[in-house]
Amino acid sequence: MNFDFDDTQYALRDMARDLFAKESPPSRVRGLWEDKPFDRGVWKTMAEAGITGMTVPEAHGGSGGNEVDFTLVYEEAGRAALPEPLLETTGVAAPLIAEAGSDRLRDRWLPAIANGDAIVAVRAPGEDLVAWASEADLVIVEVGGVPYAAEEFAVIPVTATDRSRPLAIVEVFPADAEPLDRDAWARAFRRGAFGAAAMLNGVATHLLERTVGYVKDRHQFGRPVGSFQAVKHKLASMHQAIESSRPATWYAAYALSHELPDAAEAVSIAKAAAGDAEALCNREALQCHGGIGFTWEDDLHLWLKRGMTLRATWGTGAEHRRRLASVVMGT
């Protein structure tokens, strides 16, 4: 199978890379860590570029793209540690609303997502906290086994490991919310796990790139640190892990977009592999940076903690392996 992308998808990647670098540099991510208020200006700029509406149907103002179209954009979001709810709003909520929402829900929220006028927060199944709920206009959460889309909800912010990705406890009253189809909710979970995997690949890529740059510049005993064989082995292991993980995620995107029978298994493989690759890169990047990697002053920690957060959401590696084991064992 040819895993390559087409020219349009590569152009989307390049556009996203340039936009994220210009509009959301590390200084902006750091500002959110330092309690600077979240500004929707970048979200609106992303909407003008067509990114927030990539999964919104054309009839509601989007481009009607699929998971394959979105894969490289997700990677760039991870590579930039983008502090925007791209996964939750565009990757999960928009296709779920398009598939399972009422006419009123679709007409109200899909154009708003495409235009950058709405942020939607989603609580992943099995999780207690909701990312971006404090900034959201709509939340989608599961209550009593039933997913609901709620425009009225209560939020209690909590301290997050990654402060550029705010978390909160959310309370929803089903009487004031719209129920959604459970089968569509299961597909939404797979989209969330796939998106998190693609972002993890982007985070891991940045960690490798940053570490290569650091060990080239850092000298010990009159030589660049990167010239030592032990460091080269670490970098090679990071590269190998990423290059093994990315194709698994690409296939998951293909399986989801084509509704293949093995889509659920492909997503679980991708999320577990991406989590393992990022964990390795996380650990080796920190070690190769030495003492500076532990400091607040160095930007490395922005990606270390983004990776830790993404590994824990939309199913951990252990949870996805249990899903795969159930399929293999027929239980």
One Martini backbone bead per residue (centre of mass of N, CA, C, O) as a GRO file, in nm:
protein
  331
    1MET     BB    1   0.098   0.035   0.020
    2ASN     BB    2   0.042   0.380  -0.026
    3PHE     BB    3   0.136   0.642   0.215
    4ASP     BB    4   0.114   0.877   0.051
    5PHE     BB    5   0.067   1.205  -0.029
    6ASP     BB    6  -0.066   1.470  -0.165
    7ASP     BB    7  -0.023   1.789  -0.270
    8THR     BB    8  -0.245   1.913  -0.095
    9GLN     BB    9  -0.153   1.791   0.178
   10TYR     BB   10   0.128   1.923   0.172
   11ALA     BB   11   0.023   2.213   0.157
   12LEU     BB   12  -0.121   2.206   0.429
   13ARG     BB   13   0.127   2.153   0.597
   14ASP     BB   14   0.286   2.409   0.518
   15MET     BB   15   0.076   2.610   0.609
   16ALA     BB   16   0.059   2.520   0.905
   17ARG     BB   17   0.354   2.560   0.979
   18ASP     BB   18   0.366   2.865   0.921
   19LEU     BB   19   0.132   2.956   1.101
   20PHE     BB   20   0.227   2.843   1.375
   21ALA     BB   21   0.503   2.989   1.380
   22LYS     BB   22   0.384   3.280   1.364
   23GLU     BB   23   0.122   3.270   1.575
   24SER     BB   24   0.268   3.018   1.772
   25PRO     BB   25   0.505   3.055   1.951
   26PRO     BB   26   0.667   2.971   2.237
   27SER     BB   27   0.595   3.242   2.378
   28ARG     BB   28   0.290   3.187   2.380
   29VAL     BB   29   0.284   2.926   2.536
   30ARG     BB   30   0.427   3.043   2.785
   31GLY     BB   31   0.210   3.255   2.852
   32LEU     BB   32  -0.003   3.040   2.942
   33TRP     BB   33   0.171   2.937   3.178
   34GLU     BB   34   0.164   3.256   3.290
   35ASP     BB   35  -0.153   3.344   3.275
   36LYS     BB   36  -0.236   3.419   3.004
   37PRO     BB   37  -0.486   3.496   2.825
   38PHE     BB   38  -0.690   3.363   2.605
   39ASP     BB   39  -0.666   3.399   2.247
   40ARG     BB   40  -0.872   3.384   1.947
   41GLY     BB   41  -0.698   3.486   1.708
   42VAL     BB   42  -0.573   3.219   1.604
   43TRP     BB   43  -0.837   3.071   1.551
   44LYS     BB   44  -0.930   3.273   1.333
   45THR     BB   45  -0.688   3.233   1.146
   46MET     BB   46  -0.741   2.933   1.100
   47ALA     BB   47  -1.017   2.977   0.970
   48GLU     BB   48  -0.920   3.150   0.728
   49ALA     BB   49  -0.737   2.892   0.632
   50GLY     BB   50  -0.939   2.624   0.689
   51ILE     BB   51  -0.885   2.443   0.949
   52THR     BB   52  -1.148   2.434   1.134
   53GLY     BB   53  -1.319   2.327   0.856
   54MET     BB   54  -1.210   2.049   0.745
   55THR     BB   55  -1.464   1.858   0.880
   56VAL     BB   56  -1.670   2.031   0.752
   57PRO     BB   57  -1.918   2.048   0.565
   58GLU     BB   58  -1.988   2.225   0.285
   59ALA     BB   59  -2.288   2.301   0.368
   60HIS     BB   60  -2.136   2.444   0.647
   61GLY     BB   61  -1.843   2.585   0.540
   62GLY     BB   62  -1.651   2.364   0.463
   63SER     BB   63  -1.431   2.097   0.316
   64GLY     BB   64  -1.477   1.784   0.383
   65GLY     BB   65  -1.267   1.635   0.528
   66ASN     BB   66  -1.039   1.393   0.638
   67GLU     BB   67  -0.804   1.216   0.807
   68VAL     BB   68  -0.588   1.233   0.588
   69ASP     BB   69  -0.594   1.544   0.556
   70PHE     BB   70  -0.523   1.585   0.882
   71THR     BB   71  -0.257   1.451   0.968
   72LEU     BB   72  -0.031   1.672   0.911
   73VAL     BB   73  -0.163   1.890   1.086
   74TYR     BB   74  -0.138   1.745   1.350
   75GLU     BB   75   0.169   1.724   1.348
   76GLU     BB   76   0.213   2.033   1.351
   77ALA     BB   77   0.072   2.085   1.618
   78GLY     BB   78   0.273   1.916   1.784
   79ARG     BB   79   0.537   2.058   1.688
   80ALA     BB   80   0.410   2.347   1.817
   81ALA     BB   81   0.233   2.322   2.067
   82LEU     BB   82  -0.060   2.387   2.017
   83PRO     BB   83  -0.298   2.613   2.194
   84GLU     BB   84  -0.549   2.446   2.053
   85PRO     BB   85  -0.878   2.286   1.992
   86LEU     BB   86  -0.844   2.093   1.734
   87LEU     BB   87  -0.919   1.807   1.820
   88GLU     BB   88  -1.192   1.861   1.966
   89THR     BB   89  -1.341   2.037   1.748
   90THR     BB   90  -1.249   1.928   1.457
   91GLY     BB   91  -1.184   1.617   1.501
   92VAL     BB   92  -1.457   1.545   1.676
   93ALA     BB   93  -1.712   1.733   1.688
   94ALA     BB   94  -1.782   1.793   1.393
   95PRO     BB   95  -1.836   1.497   1.290
   96LEU     BB   96  -2.043   1.429   1.511
   97ILE     BB   97  -2.252   1.645   1.444
   98ALA     BB   98  -2.287   1.569   1.144
   99GLU     BB   99  -2.383   1.268   1.215
  100ALA     BB  100  -2.571   1.311   1.514
  101GLY     BB  101  -2.707   1.570   1.482
  102SER     BB  102  -2.923   1.793   1.465
  103ASP     BB  103  -3.026   2.041   1.270
  104ARG     BB  104  -2.977   2.258   1.485
  105LEU     BB  105  -2.688   2.178   1.561
  106ARG     BB  106  -2.563   2.203   1.282
  107ASP     BB  107  -2.655   2.499   1.212
  108ARG     BB  108  -2.518   2.630   1.467
  109TRP     BB  109  -2.205   2.488   1.482
  110LEU     BB  110  -2.059   2.436   1.212
  111PRO     BB  111  -2.017   2.727   1.110
  112ALA     BB  112  -1.873   2.824   1.370
  113ILE     BB  113  -1.627   2.643   1.338
  114ALA     BB  114  -1.538   2.734   1.054
  115ASN     BB  115  -1.526   3.054   1.151
  116GLY     BB  116  -1.416   3.065   1.462
  117ASP     BB  117  -1.682   3.102   1.677
  118ALA     BB  118  -1.608   2.807   1.800
  119ILE     BB  119  -1.581   2.602   2.096
  120VAL     BB  120  -1.525   2.250   2.155
  121ALA     BB  121  -1.574   2.027   2.413
  122VAL     BB  122  -1.433   1.696   2.508
  123ARG     BB  123  -1.511   1.401   2.680
  124ALA     BB  124  -1.351   1.136   2.720
  125PRO     BB  125  -1.385   0.827   2.764
  126GLY     BB  126  -1.304   0.767   3.109
  127GLU     BB  127  -1.297   1.064   3.187
  128ASP     BB  128  -1.304   1.357   3.410
  129LEU     BB  129  -1.178   1.562   3.221
  130VAL     BB  130  -1.185   1.885   3.037
  131ALA     BB  131  -1.073   2.019   2.762
  132TRP     BB  132  -1.154   2.361   2.720
  133ALA     BB  133  -1.413   2.432   2.893
  134SER     BB  134  -1.342   2.733   2.980
  135GLU     BB  135  -1.371   2.815   2.646
  136ALA     BB  136  -1.644   2.701   2.581
  137ASP     BB  137  -1.967   2.678   2.398
  138LEU     BB  138  -1.943   2.360   2.386
  139VAL     BB  139  -2.034   2.032   2.511
  140ILE     BB  140  -1.913   1.684   2.516
  141VAL     BB  141  -2.074   1.429   2.711
  142GLU     BB  142  -2.090   1.157   2.930
  143VAL     BB  143  -2.409   1.026   3.063
  144GLY     BB  144  -2.489   0.722   3.149
  145GLY     BB  145  -2.373   0.629   2.847
  146VAL     BB  146  -2.456   0.915   2.725
  147PRO     BB  147  -2.428   1.141   2.482
  148TYR     BB  148  -2.383   1.504   2.511
  149ALA     BB  149  -2.503   1.823   2.402
  150ALA     BB  150  -2.399   2.134   2.563
  151GLU     BB  151  -2.477   2.483   2.631
  152GLU     BB  152  -2.520   2.410   2.936
  153PHE     BB  153  -2.264   2.462   3.191
  154ALA     BB  154  -2.039   2.358   3.441
  155VAL     BB  155  -1.723   2.500   3.576
  156ILE     BB  156  -1.409   2.353   3.713
  157PRO     BB  157  -1.108   2.439   3.750
  158VAL     BB  158  -0.785   2.284   3.694
  159THR     BB  159  -0.479   2.166   3.730
  160ALA     BB  160  -0.236   2.130   3.481
  161THR     BB  161   0.034   1.993   3.338
  162ASP     BB  162  -0.069   2.158   3.085
  163ARG     BB  163  -0.126   2.499   3.079
  164SER     BB  164  -0.203   2.516   2.755
  165ARG     BB  165  -0.426   2.283   2.858
  166PRO     BB  166  -0.706   2.317   2.991
  167LEU     BB  167  -0.884   2.205   3.282
  168ALA     BB  168  -1.209   2.046   3.377
  169ILE     BB  169  -1.496   2.034   3.547
  170VAL     BB  170  -1.813   1.895   3.433
  171GLU     BB  171  -2.159   1.997   3.434
  172VAL     BB  172  -2.451   1.814   3.321
  173PHE     BB  173  -2.791   1.847   3.212
  174PRO     BB  174  -2.981   1.643   3.025
  175ALA     BB  175  -3.242   1.822   3.004
  176ASP     BB  176  -3.039   2.057   2.852
  177ALA     BB  177  -2.968   1.835   2.636
  178GLU     BB  178  -2.831   1.651   2.355
  179PRO     BB  179  -2.853   1.354   2.229
  180LEU     BB  180  -2.640   1.092   2.110
  181ASP     BB  181  -2.507   0.856   1.928
  182ARG     BB  182  -2.328   0.576   2.021
  183ASP     BB  183  -2.186   0.494   1.759
  184ALA     BB  184  -2.075   0.778   1.699
  185TRP     BB  185  -1.912   0.791   1.964
  186ALA     BB  186  -1.716   0.562   1.896
  187ARG     BB  187  -1.599   0.708   1.647
  188ALA     BB  188  -1.500   0.956   1.801
  189PHE     BB  189  -1.289   0.811   1.968
  190ARG     BB  190  -1.113   0.725   1.729
  191ARG     BB  191  -1.049   1.012   1.636
  192GLY     BB  192  -0.910   1.100   1.897
  193ALA     BB  193  -0.684   0.885   1.900
  194PHE     BB  194  -0.565   0.954   1.627
  195GLY     BB  195  -0.502   1.255   1.680
  196ALA     BB  196  -0.314   1.205   1.920
  197ALA     BB  197  -0.108   1.040   1.762
  198ALA     BB  198  -0.026   1.256   1.556
  199MET     BB  199   0.067   1.462   1.769
  200LEU     BB  200   0.284   1.284   1.897
  201ASN     BB  201   0.459   1.274   1.645
  202GLY     BB  202   0.513   1.580   1.648
  203VAL     BB  203   0.646   1.599   1.922
  204ALA     BB  204   0.874   1.396   1.868
  205THR     BB  205   0.998   1.551   1.632
  206HIS     BB  206   1.075   1.800   1.793
  207LEU     BB  207   1.258   1.663   2.001
  208LEU     BB  208   1.462   1.569   1.796
  209GLU     BB  209   1.535   1.839   1.663
  210ARG     BB  210   1.620   1.982   1.925
  211THR     BB  211   1.842   1.781   2.009
  212VAL     BB  212   2.023   1.801   1.767
  213GLY     BB  213   2.082   2.103   1.801
  214TYR     BB  214   2.205   2.086   2.086
  215VAL     BB  215   2.442   1.869   2.035
  216LYS     BB  216   2.587   2.053   1.832
  217ASP     BB  217   2.639   2.306   2.033
  218ARG     BB  218   2.728   2.127   2.257
  219HIS     BB  219   3.023   2.118   2.462
  220GLN     BB  220   3.277   1.857   2.526
  221PHE     BB  221   3.603   1.815   2.531
  222GLY     BB  222   3.604   1.987   2.249
  223ARG     BB  223   3.315   1.862   2.170
  224PRO     BB  224   3.041   1.763   2.045
  225VAL     BB  225   2.803   1.580   2.189
  226GLY     BB  226   2.700   1.444   1.913
  227SER     BB  227   2.983   1.278   1.866
  228PHE     BB  228   2.889   1.074   2.056
  229GLN     BB  229   2.783   0.755   2.044
  230ALA     BB  230   2.562   0.750   2.264
  231VAL     BB  231   2.402   0.987   2.138
  232LYS     BB  232   2.354   0.868   1.859
  233HIS     BB  233   2.183   0.630   1.960
  234LYS     BB  234   1.953   0.798   2.070
  235LEU     BB  235   1.876   0.939   1.806
  236ALA     BB  236   1.822   0.680   1.645
  237SER     BB  237   1.593   0.576   1.826
  238MET     BB  238   1.404   0.811   1.783
  239HIS     BB  239   1.378   0.792   1.477
  240GLN     BB  240   1.275   0.499   1.461
  241ALA     BB  241   1.016   0.539   1.627
  242ILE     BB  242   0.882   0.749   1.442
  243GLU     BB  243   0.901   0.581   1.168
  244SER     BB  244   0.705   0.360   1.292
  245SER     BB  245   0.455   0.533   1.387
  246ARG     BB  246   0.346   0.697   1.146
  247PRO     BB  247   0.230   0.467   0.961
  248ALA     BB  248   0.018   0.375   1.166
  249THR     BB  249  -0.140   0.643   1.156
  250TRP     BB  250  -0.194   0.653   0.855
  251TYR     BB  251  -0.363   0.396   0.847
  252ALA     BB  252  -0.579   0.489   1.041
  253ALA     BB  253  -0.680   0.714   0.859
  254TYR     BB  254  -0.761   0.532   0.624
  255ALA     BB  255  -0.956   0.347   0.780
  256LEU     BB  256  -1.150   0.569   0.869
  257SER     BB  257  -1.215   0.708   0.588
  258HIS     BB  258  -1.302   0.397   0.474
  259GLU     BB  259  -1.440   0.209   0.678
  260LEU     BB  260  -1.283  -0.020   0.793
  261PRO     BB  261  -1.289  -0.308   0.983
  262ASP     BB  262  -0.987  -0.222   1.124
  263ALA     BB  263  -1.001   0.064   1.256
  264ALA     BB  264  -0.989   0.018   1.563
  265GLU     BB  265  -0.717  -0.135   1.561
  266ALA     BB  266  -0.549   0.083   1.418
  267VAL     BB  267  -0.582   0.296   1.636
  268SER     BB  268  -0.459   0.141   1.874
  269ILE     BB  269  -0.184   0.104   1.747
  270ALA     BB  270  -0.120   0.404   1.706
  271LYS     BB  271  -0.144   0.503   2.000
  272ALA     BB  272   0.065   0.313   2.123
  273ALA     BB  273   0.306   0.385   1.937
  274ALA     BB  274   0.309   0.694   1.985
  275GLY     BB  275   0.350   0.678   2.290
  276ASP     BB  276   0.620   0.528   2.282
  277ALA     BB  277   0.779   0.728   2.106
  278GLU     BB  278   0.743   0.977   2.289
  279ALA     BB  279   0.860   0.860   2.548
  280LEU     BB  280   1.140   0.820   2.437
  281CYS     BB  281   1.191   1.114   2.345
  282ASN     BB  282   1.144   1.242   2.617
  283ARG     BB  283   1.375   1.098   2.768
  284GLU     BB  284   1.617   1.160   2.572
  285ALA     BB  285   1.594   1.465   2.560
  286LEU     BB  286   1.640   1.518   2.857
  287GLN     BB  287   1.918   1.381   2.878
  288CYS     BB  288   2.068   1.542   2.647
  289HIS     BB  289   2.020   1.825   2.798
  290GLY     BB  290   2.025   1.790   3.086
  291GLY     BB  291   1.986   2.033   3.317
  292ILE     BB  292   1.822   2.229   3.126
  293GLY     BB  293   1.568   2.032   3.092
  294PHE     BB  294   1.457   2.104   3.402
  295THR     BB  295   1.387   2.388   3.327
  296TRP     BB  296   1.184   2.668   3.288
  297GLU     BB  297   1.351   2.841   3.077
  298ASP     BB  298   1.322   2.606   2.899
  299ASP     BB  299   1.116   2.491   2.629
  300LEU     BB  300   1.109   2.180   2.652
  301HIS     BB  301   0.868   2.142   2.861
  302LEU     BB  302   0.631   2.196   2.664
  303TRP     BB  303   0.667   1.911   2.520
  304LEU     BB  304   0.685   1.712   2.747
  305LYS     BB  305   0.390   1.779   2.860
  306ARG     BB  306   0.230   1.734   2.605
  307GLY     BB  307   0.301   1.438   2.575
  308MET     BB  308   0.193   1.338   2.846
  309THR     BB  309  -0.101   1.424   2.791
  310LEU     BB  310  -0.156   1.267   2.523
  311ARG     BB  311  -0.103   0.982   2.637
  312ALA     BB  312  -0.360   1.007   2.851
  313THR     BB  313  -0.548   1.049   2.608
  314TRP     BB  314  -0.764   0.856   2.438
  315GLY     BB  315  -0.607   0.645   2.560
  316THR     BB  316  -0.387   0.446   2.658
  317GLY     BB  317  -0.167   0.213   2.577
  318ALA     BB  318  -0.287  -0.002   2.767
  319GLU     BB  319  -0.582   0.024   2.674
  320HIS     BB  320  -0.529  -0.044   2.372
  321ARG     BB  321  -0.410  -0.326   2.428
  322ARG     BB  322  -0.665  -0.443   2.551
  323ARG     BB  323  -0.834  -0.415   2.299
  324LEU     BB  324  -0.658  -0.601   2.125
  325ALA     BB  325  -0.676  -0.852   2.305
  326SER     BB  326  -0.984  -0.890   2.276
  327VAL     BB  327  -0.974  -0.951   1.975
  328VAL     BB  328  -0.776  -1.189   1.974
  329MET     BB  329  -0.947  -1.353   2.209
  330GLY     BB  330  -1.263  -1.300   2.183
  331THR     BB  331  -1.382  -1.096   2.443
   0.00000   0.00000   0.00000
